Amino acid sequence: MKNYTLGNIPPDSYFSKTVYLDSQFILVTPEMSFSSELAKSLADWEFREVFSEGEPCEDFVAETLASADEAELTAPNFLSTMNDAEKIKQAEIFYNSFYKYVETLFTHVTIKNELDFKSVAEKVKTLCDMVREDRRFLMRVQKNNEGPEDQSYLISHSVRSTIIAVIIGTYLKLPVHRLIELGVAALLHEIGMIKLPPQLYLSNRPLSSQERKAILTHPVLSFNMLKSFDFPLVISLAALEHHERENGAGYPQKLTSEKISLYAKIIAVACSYEALSSNRPHKEAKDGYTGMLELLKNEGKQYDETAVRALVFSLSIYPIGLYVLLSSGKKGQVVDVNPENPRYPIVQIFGELTPDGKNKTMETSPSGLSIVRPLTREEIGT
């Protein structure tokens, strides 16, 4: 493994092999450029060098990847010795890197009509590693990276839905190869949208009946694209079925519960929660708590109850990352789940430290400190 000083890496170059921050933390893969923004972020966080077995090149050079079916998740060990502030930084680097990868991936598919399963599966494997190591910091970073109105709808929705789907799959203890398949399916479940005019899904105006019909074709477009690129059938079917509903009221085939694939059931819950709790050009986001309550109501029995339960117990009813007002009058952020009761998560209290200088966290409870209501980012001054 060679080390490269940040200042000696040509701006926006492509490495011929994967680039690492340390022995296991992946920064960019060969199909992603080592962007000037990434270099600046690393420098801001006082990282001075990166590592790779490859060389920086002007253009993309494909890397041979191991089969995802044979891949084994190896838990990254770099987080275990870090404090919370360092873990947040690492999670932010990872999130931004993964977001950039998906942005590059979708652009590549749009321009060159190429998509490689092994390459995507390898990148999703790193996400599975990150989620398994500590989903808490990834969810907090995801919350902190929400913009007031995200014009990159397909990218942000795909990234966030994938993180949530993998969290659900991890809670359900899916085997490694199935967790990777689920992540790939979640990442690409909306890929068919690139075949439609962007104004259809970015518009803040009411759509005509013809435009609504066009939007409803995207699961079929996604299925056909993934099938044409020789993706496994279980992944292609998940993209086709992610808008099906347990009660048969979904589309495009109006399937009922027993006919919907597991991956599609999980993605339905993940992307519905993501859509409820994120800003879009045509609507403002609900807070995570309200979005979670809507899913829990499960009106009309639309969603698989096991997948909904897994979401709640993984993130809590007051989801990780949510800003909250506490019964003490203090403000804070939900940072972890209480596995005994998802109604009473663990919160970090802003402006308070422990005697050893760490951020103060406390368990909420029915009789002690409790959450009064969610707060917006504006209310906490971020």
C-alpha positions as CSV (number, residue, x, y, z in Angstrom):
1,M,0.0,0.0,0.0
2,K,1.4,3.4,-1.1
3,N,0.8,6.6,0.8
4,Y,0.0,9.8,-1.1
5,T,0.2,13.3,0.4
6,L,-2.9,15.2,-0.4
7,G,-1.0,18.1,-2.0
8,N,0.6,15.8,-4.5
9,I,-2.6,14.3,-5.9
10,P,-3.7,15.9,-9.1
11,P,-7.1,17.5,-8.7
12,D,-10.1,15.4,-9.9
13,S,-7.9,12.5,-10.9
14,Y,-9.0,8.8,-10.9
15,F,-7.0,6.2,-9.0
16,S,-6.5,2.8,-10.7
17,K,-7.2,1.1,-7.3
18,T,-9.4,1.9,-4.4
19,V,-8.2,4.8,-2.1
20,Y,-8.2,4.3,1.7
21,L,-8.1,6.7,4.6
22,D,-6.5,3.9,6.7
23,S,-6.3,0.1,6.5
24,Q,-10.0,-0.4,5.9
25,F,-11.9,2.9,5.5
26,I,-12.6,3.4,1.7
27,L,-12.6,7.0,0.4
28,V,-13.1,6.5,-3.3
29,T,-13.3,3.7,-5.8
30,P,-11.7,3.7,-9.3
31,E,-14.9,5.0,-10.9
32,M,-15.0,8.0,-8.6
33,S,-12.7,11.0,-9.1
34,F,-10.6,12.2,-6.1
35,S,-12.3,15.6,-6.1
36,S,-10.9,18.9,-4.9
37,E,-13.8,19.1,-2.5
38,L,-12.8,15.8,-0.9
39,A,-9.2,16.8,-0.6
40,K,-10.2,20.1,1.0
41,S,-12.5,18.3,3.5
42,L,-9.7,15.9,4.5
43,A,-7.3,18.8,4.9
44,D,-9.9,20.7,7.0
45,W,-10.1,17.7,9.3
46,E,-6.3,17.6,9.4
47,F,-5.8,14.4,7.4
48,R,-2.6,14.8,5.4
49,E,-2.3,11.5,3.4
50,V,-4.3,8.7,1.9
51,F,-3.4,5.1,0.8
52,S,-3.8,3.1,-2.3
53,E,-2.2,0.2,-4.3
54,G,-3.0,2.1,-7.4
55,E,-1.8,5.3,-9.2
56,P,-3.6,8.6,-9.9
57,C,-4.7,8.8,-13.6
58,E,-6.5,11.4,-15.7
59,D,-9.2,9.0,-16.7
60,F,-11.2,6.1,-15.1
61,V,-9.4,2.7,-15.1
62,A,-11.6,-0.3,-14.1
63,E,-10.6,-2.3,-11.1
64,T,-11.3,-6.1,-10.9
65,L,-13.6,-6.7,-7.9
66,A,-14.4,-9.9,-6.0
67,S,-17.9,-11.4,-6.5
68,A,-20.4,-10.0,-4.0
69,D,-21.8,-13.5,-3.5
70,E,-18.4,-14.5,-2.0
71,A,-17.9,-11.3,-0.1
72,E,-17.6,-11.4,3.7
73,L,-18.2,-8.3,5.8
74,T,-15.2,-7.4,7.9
75,A,-16.1,-5.0,10.6
76,P,-13.9,-1.9,10.3
77,N,-11.7,-1.5,13.3
78,F,-10.9,2.2,12.9
79,L,-13.9,3.4,14.8
80,S,-13.3,1.4,18.0
81,T,-10.5,3.7,19.3
82,M,-12.1,7.0,18.4
83,N,-14.1,9.5,20.5
84,D,-17.5,10.7,19.4
85,A,-16.2,13.8,17.6
86,E,-13.8,11.8,15.6
87,K,-16.5,9.2,14.7
88,I,-18.7,12.0,13.5
89,K,-15.9,13.3,11.3
90,Q,-15.3,9.8,9.9
91,A,-19.0,9.2,9.3
92,E,-19.2,12.6,7.5
93,I,-16.3,11.7,5.2
94,F,-17.9,8.4,4.4
95,Y,-21.3,9.9,3.8
96,N,-20.0,12.6,1.5
97,S,-17.8,10.0,-0.3
98,F,-20.8,7.6,-0.8
99,Y,-23.0,10.4,-2.0
100,K,-20.4,11.5,-4.5
101,Y,-20.1,7.9,-5.7
102,V,-23.8,7.6,-6.3
103,E,-23.9,10.9,-8.1
104,T,-21.0,9.7,-10.4
105,L,-22.7,6.3,-10.8
106,F,-26.0,7.8,-12.0
107,T,-24.3,10.2,-14.3
108,H,-22.2,7.4,-15.8
109,V,-25.4,5.3,-16.4
110,T,-27.2,8.3,-18.0
111,I,-24.3,9.2,-20.4
112,K,-22.8,5.8,-21.2
113,N,-25.7,3.4,-20.4
114,E,-23.3,1.1,-18.4
115,L,-23.8,-0.4,-15.0
116,D,-21.7,-3.1,-13.4
117,F,-23.2,-5.2,-10.6
118,K,-19.9,-6.3,-9.0
119,S,-18.6,-2.7,-8.8
120,V,-21.9,-1.5,-7.1
121,A,-21.9,-4.5,-4.8
122,E,-18.4,-3.8,-3.6
123,K,-19.3,-0.2,-2.7
124,V,-22.5,-1.2,-1.0
125,K,-20.4,-3.7,1.0
126,T,-18.5,-0.8,2.5
127,L,-21.8,0.8,3.5
128,C,-22.9,-2.4,5.2
129,D,-19.6,-2.4,7.1
130,M,-20.2,1.1,8.2
131,V,-23.8,0.5,9.3
132,R,-22.8,-2.7,11.2
133,E,-20.0,-0.8,13.0
134,D,-22.1,2.1,14.2
135,R,-25.2,3.3,12.4
136,R,-25.7,6.0,15.1
137,F,-23.1,8.4,13.7
138,L,-24.1,7.7,10.0
139,M,-27.7,8.6,10.9
140,R,-26.6,11.8,12.7
141,V,-24.5,12.9,9.8
142,Q,-27.3,12.1,7.3
143,K,-29.6,14.3,9.4
144,N,-27.0,17.1,9.5
145,N,-26.5,17.0,5.7
146,E,-30.2,17.7,4.9
147,G,-30.6,20.9,2.8
148,P,-33.6,23.1,2.8
149,E,-34.5,22.0,-0.7
150,D,-32.5,19.2,-2.3
151,Q,-32.5,19.5,-6.1
152,S,-30.6,16.2,-6.4
153,Y,-33.7,14.2,-5.6
154,L,-32.7,10.9,-7.1
155,I,-29.2,10.9,-5.5
156,S,-30.3,12.0,-2.0
157,H,-33.3,9.7,-1.9
158,S,-31.3,6.7,-3.1
159,V,-28.4,7.3,-0.6
160,R,-30.7,7.8,2.4
161,S,-33.1,5.0,1.5
162,T,-30.1,2.6,1.1
163,I,-28.8,3.5,4.5
164,I,-32.2,3.0,6.1
165,A,-32.8,-0.3,4.2
166,V,-29.4,-1.7,5.3
167,I,-30.2,-0.7,8.9
168,I,-33.5,-2.6,8.7
169,G,-31.8,-5.6,7.1
170,T,-29.1,-5.6,9.7
171,Y,-31.7,-5.6,12.5
172,L,-33.4,-8.5,10.7
173,K,-30.1,-10.4,10.7
174,L,-30.0,-10.9,7.0
175,P,-26.9,-13.0,5.9
176,V,-24.1,-11.0,4.4
177,H,-24.7,-11.7,0.8
178,R,-28.4,-10.9,1.2
179,L,-27.7,-7.7,3.0
180,I,-25.5,-6.6,0.1
181,E,-28.2,-7.5,-2.4
182,L,-30.7,-5.5,-0.4
183,G,-28.4,-2.5,-0.4
184,V,-27.8,-2.7,-4.2
185,A,-31.5,-3.0,-4.8
186,A,-32.2,0.0,-2.5
187,L,-29.5,2.1,-4.2
188,L,-30.9,1.4,-7.7
189,H,-34.6,1.1,-7.0
190,E,-35.3,4.5,-8.7
191,I,-32.8,4.1,-11.5
192,G,-35.6,4.1,-14.1
193,M,-36.3,7.7,-13.2
194,I,-33.3,8.8,-15.3
195,K,-35.4,7.8,-18.3
196,L,-38.0,10.4,-17.4
197,P,-37.9,14.2,-17.7
198,P,-36.5,15.6,-14.4
199,Q,-39.4,18.2,-14.1
200,L,-41.8,15.3,-13.5
201,Y,-40.2,14.4,-10.1
202,L,-38.7,17.8,-9.2
203,S,-41.8,19.9,-10.0
204,N,-43.7,21.8,-7.3
205,R,-46.7,22.1,-9.5
206,P,-49.6,19.6,-9.8
207,L,-48.9,17.0,-12.5
208,S,-51.3,16.3,-15.4
209,S,-52.9,12.8,-15.6
210,Q,-50.4,11.9,-18.4
211,E,-47.5,13.1,-16.3
212,R,-48.7,11.0,-13.4
213,K,-49.0,8.0,-15.6
214,A,-45.4,8.5,-16.8
215,I,-44.1,8.6,-13.2
216,L,-45.9,5.4,-12.4
217,T,-43.8,3.6,-15.1
218,H,-40.5,4.1,-13.2
219,P,-40.5,0.7,-11.4
220,V,-40.9,-1.1,-14.7
221,L,-38.2,1.1,-16.3
222,S,-35.9,0.3,-13.3
223,F,-36.6,-3.5,-13.6
224,N,-35.9,-3.5,-17.4
225,M,-32.7,-1.5,-16.9
226,L,-31.3,-3.7,-14.2
227,K,-32.3,-6.9,-16.1
228,S,-30.5,-5.5,-19.2
229,F,-27.4,-5.0,-17.2
230,D,-27.5,-8.7,-15.9
231,F,-28.3,-7.8,-12.3
232,P,-29.6,-10.7,-10.2
233,L,-33.3,-11.3,-10.6
234,V,-33.9,-10.7,-6.8
235,I,-32.5,-7.2,-7.2
236,S,-34.4,-6.4,-10.4
237,L,-37.7,-7.6,-8.8
238,A,-37.1,-5.5,-5.7
239,A,-36.9,-2.4,-8.0
240,L,-40.1,-3.5,-9.8
241,E,-42.1,-4.2,-6.6
242,H,-41.0,-1.4,-4.2
243,H,-44.2,0.5,-4.7
244,E,-46.4,-2.5,-4.2
245,R,-48.4,-2.5,-0.9
246,E,-49.4,-5.3,1.5
247,N,-53.1,-4.6,0.9
248,G,-52.8,-4.8,-2.9
249,A,-53.2,-1.0,-3.4
250,G,-49.7,-0.4,-4.8
251,Y,-48.4,-0.5,-8.4
252,P,-47.5,-1.5,-11.0
253,Q,-49.0,-5.1,-10.5
254,K,-51.2,-4.6,-7.4
255,L,-49.5,-7.5,-5.7
256,T,-50.6,-8.5,-2.2
257,S,-48.4,-9.3,0.8
258,E,-47.5,-12.9,0.0
259,K,-46.4,-12.1,-3.5
260,I,-44.1,-9.2,-2.7
261,S,-40.4,-10.0,-2.3
262,L,-38.7,-9.3,1.1
263,Y,-36.3,-6.8,-0.4
264,A,-39.2,-4.8,-1.9
265,K,-41.1,-4.9,1.5
266,I,-38.0,-3.4,3.2
267,I,-37.3,-0.8,0.6
268,A,-41.0,0.2,0.7
269,V,-40.6,1.1,4.4
270,A,-37.2,2.6,4.0
271,C,-38.0,4.9,1.1
272,S,-41.4,5.9,2.5
273,Y,-39.8,7.0,5.7
274,E,-37.1,8.8,3.9
275,A,-39.6,10.6,1.7
276,L,-41.7,11.6,4.7
277,S,-38.7,13.0,6.6
278,S,-36.8,14.8,3.9
279,N,-37.2,18.1,2.1
280,R,-38.3,18.0,-1.5
281,P,-39.0,20.7,-4.1
282,H,-42.7,20.1,-3.8
283,K,-43.0,19.7,-0.1
284,E,-41.4,20.4,3.3
285,A,-40.2,17.5,5.3
286,K,-42.0,16.2,8.3
287,D,-39.8,15.7,11.3
288,G,-38.5,12.2,11.9
289,Y,-40.9,11.6,14.8
290,T,-44.0,12.5,12.8
291,G,-42.8,10.4,9.8
292,M,-42.2,7.5,12.1
293,L,-45.7,7.8,13.6
294,E,-47.2,7.8,10.1
295,L,-45.5,4.6,9.3
296,L,-46.5,3.1,12.6
297,K,-50.2,3.9,12.0
298,N,-49.8,1.8,8.8
299,E,-53.1,3.0,7.5
300,G,-54.8,0.4,5.3
301,K,-52.0,-2.0,6.3
302,Q,-49.8,-0.9,3.5
303,Y,-46.5,-1.9,4.9
304,D,-45.0,-5.1,6.2
305,E,-45.2,-4.9,10.0
306,T,-42.0,-6.8,10.5
307,A,-40.1,-4.2,8.4
308,V,-41.8,-1.3,10.2
309,R,-41.0,-2.8,13.6
310,A,-37.3,-3.3,12.6
311,L,-37.2,0.4,11.6
312,V,-38.6,1.6,14.9
313,F,-36.4,-0.6,17.0
314,S,-33.3,0.4,15.0
315,L,-33.9,4.2,15.1
316,S,-36.5,4.6,17.9
317,I,-39.8,6.5,17.6
318,Y,-37.8,9.6,18.0
319,P,-35.2,8.7,15.4
320,I,-31.5,9.0,15.7
321,G,-30.4,12.4,14.6
322,L,-33.6,14.2,15.6
323,Y,-33.2,17.5,17.4
324,V,-35.5,17.7,20.5
325,L,-36.7,19.9,23.3
326,L,-36.4,18.1,26.7
327,S,-38.6,18.3,29.8
328,S,-35.7,20.1,31.6
329,G,-35.9,23.0,29.1
330,K,-32.6,21.9,27.5
331,K,-32.2,21.2,23.8
332,G,-30.5,18.0,22.5
333,Q,-30.2,15.4,19.8
334,V,-31.2,11.8,19.8
335,V,-28.0,9.7,19.5
336,D,-29.0,6.1,20.3
337,V,-31.9,3.7,20.8
338,N,-33.0,2.3,24.1
339,P,-33.3,-1.4,23.1
340,E,-35.8,-2.0,25.9
341,N,-38.2,0.7,24.8
342,P,-38.0,2.6,21.5
343,R,-40.2,5.4,22.9
344,Y,-37.4,6.6,25.2
345,P,-34.1,7.0,23.3
346,I,-30.8,8.2,24.5
347,V,-30.1,12.0,23.9
348,Q,-27.1,14.2,23.9
349,I,-27.7,17.4,25.8
350,F,-26.4,20.5,24.1
351,G,-24.1,22.7,26.2
352,E,-23.4,20.1,28.9
353,L,-20.3,18.0,29.4
354,T,-19.4,15.1,31.7
355,P,-16.6,15.7,34.3
356,D,-14.0,14.2,31.9
357,G,-15.0,16.6,29.1
358,K,-17.2,14.4,27.0
359,N,-20.6,15.3,25.6
360,K,-23.3,14.5,28.1
361,T,-25.8,11.9,27.2
362,M,-28.8,10.7,29.1
363,E,-31.5,8.1,28.8
364,T,-35.1,9.4,28.6
365,S,-37.8,7.7,30.6
366,P,-41.5,7.9,31.5
367,S,-40.7,9.2,35.0
368,G,-37.5,11.2,34.5
369,L,-36.0,13.3,31.6
370,S,-38.4,13.1,28.6
371,I,-38.8,14.5,25.1
372,V,-41.3,17.3,24.9
373,R,-41.3,17.8,21.1
374,P,-39.0,17.7,18.0
375,L,-37.1,20.8,17.1
376,T,-36.1,22.2,13.7
377,R,-32.5,23.0,12.8
378,E,-33.5,26.7,12.9
379,E,-34.7,26.4,16.5
380,I,-31.3,25.0,17.6
381,G,-29.4,27.6,15.5
382,T,-27.6,25.3,13.0
